[in-house]
Amino acid sequence: DYDDEGWEGCDGLVRELQPHMKKQQQRQNRRESSQNQGAKGAAKRGRSKSPTSLTKKQRPGLPDGPSIVWFRQDLRLHDNPALHAAAEGKDPAVCVYVWSEDEEGSGDSWGPGGATKVFLHHSLSVLDADLRLKRGAHGGLVFRTGPCLQALLEVAEATGAKSVVWNRRYEPRHIQVDREVEAGLQAAGLRVVTFNALLLHEPWLIQLDMSTWRGHFGTLTPFNAACRQLEPVPKPLPPAFPQAPAPAVNLACQGVPLDQLGLASMPTRAGGTVIDWAAGIRGSWQFGEEAAMHIFDTFCRTGLPIYEAKRQLADASAVSRLSPYIHFGVLSARHMHHELVRLNCKEVSKTFNRRMVWRDLAYWQLHHWPHMAERPIRAHYTKQEWVHDPEALARWQRGRTGYPLVDAAMRELWTTGWMQQSVRMVAAMFLTEFMRASWVHGARWFHDTLVDADLQINTLMWQNAGKSGLDQWNFTMSPVSRAQDPTGAYIRKWVPELAKLPTKHLFEPWAAPPEELRRAGVTLGATYPDRLVPDLGEARAGTVSAIRTARALAKEWSDRDGYDLVEVPPGSIRHGTFHQPRIRVFTKQEYKSATAPSVPDRKPSRAGGAGRSGARGGA
């Protein structure tokens, strides 16, 4: 259950923080940009030399004495401004990670799901080992449980720390917690300095210029244009290693073993047998910074050249699989950005070149619509009627829909905590357009089952799949498309009960002749489920009708051309470039039209697509 208690003031909180944080970030950007421009020469293969240290201005106001580096979504040594700031002084620094589940999320700002916690656990384990390798046996992470303010104050008292540094996070709950922690630390006489280490551009800095047509409000093109008007992305910093605390001081911090945080705890049956649902996740991923850098370098050499042509393939043979590393800050967005610039990614793959911009767009949207995890951005779409069928939802979650491509994707998700982007979209559209289930159910499931579950990105993509987001997907991903799995190898891997079917029948086994089914050992309704949605065309027509009905009940939220309107959030548009309280957003023609929707036939369009949605659910 998710309640909204204590969240009525969230919008006001974000607006209150916005001017202060914008000025702070502008000052920081100027300092970083000035320092970066002073980097001399060029390294081997044309690489620009990274800055070697922070200048005094980049380490503002840190007093002499020990410091605390508070790790969160920055689980790396390279390009870590907070770690660098601590390393600039001669005094020791203690590295702390605090797990406080209540402060990770509440209401419609969801905390990490099960799969995310498993990936987090192992990433922390590797970071701890890396720090100890570089700083000595007592230089690893001090693990504490929350509340965060209490834990940090206790560590400060034990170490005699004079300052606390951290890299910022951006979910509404995280902003609220950071504000409270900063106030509490300052009241105790500690200096607090924070940095951006997660994004290319922080959301409060980005204001769209709507004076010139570049695309609909909230879509990628005008957003990217606004980003280009900001100061250049700072060059990444090299690894930094502040002096470790003395053994007695480290012991006084009263850290607990990583396992005691409970991030990777598995349930047990009544007889004591462990239900190790995370085995597939552990077997599917390498963890830590070195692994992330290796995966990125390998992708740049082998994946990037073929990404544009093959990114839709379900087997992930042409994609990077970097999303969980980026989410947890194991890999720096700034490092990726500058390496892709060096490789001329804009010319090699226009689509991949925009991926990090899409990511910043998702953070920008959650910044301006902090309740969007559960509430439509197009507010009048709350009137849309959905089909509530718990049994059907469970079949979708478990990969038992009777549509092999959808089932393969959902089974891969459950086993590994991940699925390729295009099949995420296939699964999402099957739920929202053909099953007519609310996108919120899908968003919750993905948030709990994806190792890369990012509230901002997951929500943006599910809102768009449900047609209530700023950028309604202007296409339909067919559940019987062969574009994602042309050979059928992906389906055969994850739906082995269909492995012996010929490829021409693999995507629609119900259309196979009885003799083919018999030879393949397939009995529909027994060895493989019957179709959850017998008629795709009829089901989708019902969805279109439900959206039209919802829009008809709120005509004041449509303009004279039939486009949906949304309220303009304060600070989202550059001053003087738009003068109305509401602005039109892209709206599909079939939702504006009173005529019957185009209905896909038995073999809908096989066109692939690119997008990103972001879900580990309970057992």
N, C-alpha and C positions, 0 to 999 in steps of 0.2 A: 504494500500500500504506500502511496505517495501523497502526503498532505502538504498544504501550502502554508502551514503555520509559521509565522515569523518572516514570510517573504513578501508581505504587502509593500514593504519599503525598499525592495531590491532595485526597482527602477530609479528611485530617488538616490540610492547609494551610488549607482553607477554614474549618474549625472553629477553628483557631488564630487566624486573622485576624478571625473574627467578633466577639469581644468588643471588641477594640481599635477596629475600624472602626465598630461600632455606637455606642460612646461618642463617637468622633470626629464621626460624623454627627449624633448627638443634640445635641452642643454647637454644631455648625455650623447645624443647623436652628433652634436657639433664637436664635442670633445673627441669622440671616436673617429669622426670623419677627418678632423685636423690631424690626429695622430696617424691615421692610415695614409693620408696624403704625403706624410713625411717618410713613409717606408721607401727605401732606396733600392734601385736595381731590380733584377729579375733572376729568379732561380732557374734551375735546369728545366728544359722543355717549355720554357716560356711562362712558368708559374710566377705570379707576383709574390714577392716576399711578404710573409705575414708579419705583423707587428710583433716585436719580441717581448714587450711588456706594456703595462698600463703607465701612462704618465701620471704625475701628481694630480692633475685635474681629473683624470679618470678614476682616481681613488680618493674621492672627496671626503675630507673630514674624518678619516679613520684615525683614532687616537693611538698613541703608543700603548702597547700591552697586548695580551692574547686576544684572539678573535674566534668567533664561531662561524663556520660555513654551513648553512642550512640547505641540504640537498632536497630536491623534490623531483621536478621533471627536467633534470639536467644531469643525468647519471653518466657523466663522462669527465675526462681530464682535459681533452682538447677544447678550445674555444669555450671556456667556462669563466665568464667575467667575474663571478663571485669568488671562485677559487683563485683567480689571478689577483684580485684585490687583496685577498688575505696573504698571498705569497709576496706581495710587494714590500711588506714590512719584514723586520728581523725577528719579530716575536712569533711564538708558536700559534697554531690554529688547530682547533678541534673540529672535525667533520662530523656532522650530526644528521641522522635521518629519523624523523618522528612519524610514527604511524598513528593516526587518530581518525578512525573510521567515521565518527560522527562529524568531523570537520572536513572530510573529503567530499561530502555531498549530503543534501537533504532536500525535501520537496521535489521540485522539478529540475534540480541540479543534481543529477544522479552521481553517486559514488562509484568507484571501480567495481566491475563485475568479476566473476570468478576467474575467467581466463586471463583477464588483465592482471589480476593479483598474482597469478602464477608467473607470468612473464616478469612482473615487477620483482617478485622474490628472487628469481634467478639473476636478473640484471643487477640487483643490489648486492648479491653474493659476489659477482665478478668485480663490481666496482670496489667493494671492500678489499678484495684480494689485490686489485691493482694499486690501491692506495697504500696497502701494507708493503707491497713490493717496492714502491717508490719512496715511502716515508719511514719504513721500518715497522717492526711488529706492533707498535702502539700507535701507528699512524692511520689505521683503518677507520671505518665508520663506527660511530657510537650510535647504536640503535636504542631508541626510546619509544615508549607509548605515550599517547596524548593525555590531556590536552596539550596542544603545541606550546602555548605561552608558558604554562607551568614547566614543561620539560626543558625549554630553552632557558628559563630563569634558573632552574636548578643546575643546569650545565654551566651557566655563566657564573654562578656562585662557586661551583666546584673548581673552576679553572681560573677564576679572576678575570674573565673576559671583559673587555671594554667595548666591544662592538660585535654586531651580528650582521652578516652579509648573506644575501640570497638572490636568486634569479626569479623573476616574477612569473606568476601563473594568472590565468585569465577567465576561468569559469566564475560565475557570479558568487558562488559559495567560497571559492578560493580568494577572491578579491576581498570579501567580507572578513574572512579569517585573517588574512594578511594585514588588513587594516587594524583589527583588534590586537593582533600580536605586536605590530609595530608600536601602537600606542602604549601597550603594557610594557614593552622593553624600554621605550623612551622614558616612561614614568619611573623606571628603575635605574635610570641614569646611563643606559646603554645607547651607543650610537648605532643607527640602522642605515644601511645603504643597500639599495636594490638595483638590479640590472635586467635588461632584456637579453635572454639567451635562447628563447624558444621560437620566436617568429622573425620573419624578415622585417615586418613593420607592425608596430603595435596598433590595435584597432582604433583607439581614440585619436590617432594621428591622421587617419584616412577619412577624407571628406570628398564626396563625389561632386564633380563639376557637371551640373545638369543644364548649363547654358548652351551647350553644343551637343547634338545628338551623337552618342557613341554606343547606344544600346539602352535597353530598359533598365530602370533603377534596380540596383542590387544584383545585376548580372556581371559576368566576368570582365567584359570589355571596358565599361566605364570605371569599374573598380581598379583594373590594371592601369588605366590611364591616370587615376588618382595616385596610385602607388608610385608611378614614374615621376610624379611631381615632388616627391619627398627626397630627402637626402639619400645618397647612395647607401646600399647595404654595407655596413662596416666589414672589413676583412676579418677572418677568424683569427683568434689568438692561439698560440701554441700551448701545449700542456704546461701546467704550473703546479708546483709542489711546495706549499708552505711548510715551514718547520713543524714537526710533530710534537705533541705535548710530552712531557716527562711521563714515565710509566705510572707514577703515583697519582699524577693529575688525571691521566686517562682512566685509571681505576675509580677515582672519585666521581667520575661522570655517571656511574651506576648504569652503564649500558646493559642491555639484555641481549641474549643470542637472537640472531635473525629469525630462527624458527619460532621464537616466542611471540613474534608479531602475528603469526597465524595466517600469513598471506597464502601459503601453499598447503594449508592443513586439509586433509582429505577426510570425508565422512567414513564412519565405520558401521558395519551391520551389527545386529544384536549379538552375534557370536564373536564379535571382535575383528572380523575380516575387514580390511581396508578397501574402500571403493576408490580405486585410483583412477578417477576420470581424467586426470591431467597427464597420463602417460603418453598419450598421442601428441600433446602439446610439447612436452619435453623432447620427444623424439623428432619433432618437426622443425625445431629451431636451435640455432646457436645463440649464445647469450654474451653480452658484453660489448665494449667499445671496439676491441680489436676485430671481433667478428663482424660488427656493423661496417667498419671501414673496409674490410675485405669484400663484403657483399656489395658495397657501393662501388668499389673499384672494379670488381668483376662485371657488374652491370654496365658500367661506363664503357668497358671494352667490348663486351659481347651482346648485351641487351639493348643498349641505346641505339645502335645502328639499325636494329630490326623492330624497334618499339612501335614506330608509326604504322608499320604494316601488319604486325602480329599481336598488338597489345590486347586484342579482344579474346585471345585464346584462353580457355578455362584452365589449361594445364600450367599456366603461369610461366611458360618457357620464355616469354619476351618481356616480362615485367620485373620490377626490382625486388619486391617483397620487403621493402625497407620501412613500411608504415609503422610497425610497432617500435622500431628503433627511433624513429623520428618523434613519435608520440611521447616516449619517455625521455627524450633528450639524450639518448645514448649516442646519437649521431646529430651533429650540429646542422641546422638549416642554413646557417651562413656558410659553413664549409661546403655544403652541397651546392649552394647558389654560385659561389665563386668558381668551384671546379667545373660546373656546367657551363658557365660563361667561358672559361678557358677552352672547353671542348667545343665551343660554338654550338651548343645544344639547340639554340633557337633555329638554326638551319638544319640540324640533324633530325630533330623531332620537336615540332612546334607544340605538340600536345604535352609531352613530358616537361617541356620548358615551362609550361603554365601550371604544373602540378602544385608547386609551392605557393603560387599566387592563389590558386583555389583554396589552399589550406588557410591562408591569411583571410580570405573572403569568409570562410566558415567562422573563424574567430570574430571577425567584424560583425557578422550577423548575430551571433549569440550575445555579443557586447550590447547591441542595440535592441535585441528581443530576448531578454534574459530568461523568459519563460517558454522559449520555443521548443524545448524538449517534449512538452506535452500540449502546448496550445498553438493552434495554427497562426502563422504570421498573417495570413488573410483571415482576419478575425471572424468574418461572417461565414467561413467554412465550418465553424463549430456547429452549424445547423445541418451539416451533411449527415445523412442517415447511413450507418454502416451495418453490416451483418455481424451479429454476435453469435459465434458458434465455437465454443471452447474445444469441442472434439476436432473440428476442422483445423483450428489453430494448432492443436497438438500434433496433428498429422503433418502440417507444414514444418513445424519445429523439428520433428524427428525424421524428415525426409521420407514421408510415406504418402505423398500426394497423388501418386500414379503418373506423374510427369517426370520421366527419368532425368532430364537436365536439372530441374528444380531439386529433385531428391538427391542427386549427386552433390550439388552445391551445399545443401543443408547438412548432409552427412559429413562432408569434408569440414565444414564449419565446426560441427560438434566434436570431431576428432582432433583437429589441428588448431582450432581457434582462428581460422583464416579462410578466406576464399577470394578468388580473383575478382577484380572490379566489375567486369561485365556480367558475370554470373551473380554477383551481389544484386545487380540491377534486375536481372531476370527474376530472382527470388523475390525481390521487393515488389516488382510490378505484378507478379503472380498473386501475392498477398493482397495488394491494394486494388488492382484493377479487375482481377478475375475471381478472387475469393471475396472481394468487397469487404475485407477486414480493415479496421482502422490502422493507419500507419504507426500509431503509437505502440501497438502490440509488437510490430516488427522492430521498431527502434529499441524497445526494451530488451527484446530477445537478442538482437545483435550486440547491444551494449554489454550484455552479460556473457556473451559467448565469443566475442572477438578479442584476440590479444592486442589488437590495435584500436580498441574501442575508445574513440575520442568524442566527447559529448558534442563538441562543435560540429565536427565533420559528419558524424553519424546522424545528428539531428538534421543538418542541412539536407543531406541526401534523402532521408526518409520524408521530410517535409515536401521535397520536390516530387518524390515518388507518389505521395498522397495528394499532390496537386495543390497543397496549401502553402507551399514555399514561395519564395520570390521568383524562382525560375522553374515554372512547370515544365517538366520534361516533354518536349514536343515530338515524342515518338513513343512507340510501344515495343518493349522487348518480349518477343514471343517465347513461350515456354517450350515450343517444339522447334526452335531455330537450330540450325546446324552450324551457324557461324562460329560459335564458341568452341565447338568440339567436332570438327569436320570428319575426323577418323573414328569417332566414338570411343577413343581410348579413355577419356576422362570418365564417361559414364560407366564403362566396363570396370574401371578401377573402384569406383565408389558405389556402384549398384551391381555387384557381381552376380546377382541372381538373373540378370539380363545379359550376361557376358557372351553367351552363345548365339544371341540373336544377330542376324545380318544387320549391317549398319543402316541399310535403307529402312529397317523397321525399328531400329533401336530407340529413336526419339518418340515414336508413336506406336508402342507395342499393341495397342488395341486395334490398329489397322492391319496387323500382320495376319496372314492366313492361318487358320487353326493348325495346319500341318507344320508350319514354321514354328509356331509356339510350342508344339509338342516336341519337335526335334531339339529345341533349345531348352526344354525342361521348364517352360514357363506356363503357369496356370494363373491367369488374371483373377484377382480376388482371393488367391490362396498363396502362391509363392511370391507374387508381386501384387500390390493393391490396385483396385479399380481406380479410375480417374476420380479425383475429388471434384473437379469441375467438368461435367460432361460436354458442355457447349460453351466454348470460349467467347464466341461472338455474342451470344445472349447475355453472358455474365458481364462482359465489358459494356454492353449497351445499358445495363442496369446501373453501372458505376457512372457513366456519362449522365444518365437521367437524374441520379441522386445529386450530382454536382450542380446541374442546371436548376434543380428544385431549390437547393440551398441558396444559390445566387438570386433566384427569383424572390426569395423571402427577405432579401436585404438589398433591394435595388439601389438604395442610397450609396452602396459601396461599389457601384459600377459607373463608369463615365458614359458619355453619350455615344461613344464608339463601341461600348460593350466590354471595355477592359476593366479588370478588378482594380480597386483603389486600396491603398494602405496608408496609414498615418505616417508622416515623416518623423522619424526619431530625432530628437535634438542632437546636433553635432554630426549627423550622417551626411549632410549636403553642405558644400561650401557656401558660405554666406554670400547672398546676392545673386546666386545662380538659379534659385527656384523660390517662389514666393507663395506657395499654397500649403495648407496644412496636410493635404493628402496628395498622393502621387500615383499615377497609373503604373501597373506592373504587367509583365507579359502574361497574356491569357490565351489559351488555346482556342482556335476558331470554333471547334466543335462544342465548346462550353458557351460560347457567345451565340451560336446559331440555334434556331428553333427547329431546324430540320433534324432528321434522324442521323445518328452518328454513323460513320463508316465502320462496318463490322468486318473483322478479319475472317477470311474463309478458313477451311480446315488446315491450310498451311500458310499462316500469316507471314509477314515480311521476315526475311532472315537477316536483315541488316543488323550488324553489330552496333555497339555503342560504347562510350567511355564515360565513366562517372565513378563516383565513390560514395558508398554508404557505409555506414559503419555499423555484432551482438553476442556472454556465456550465461545461459540460463540455469536455473536450478536443475537438479538431476532429473 
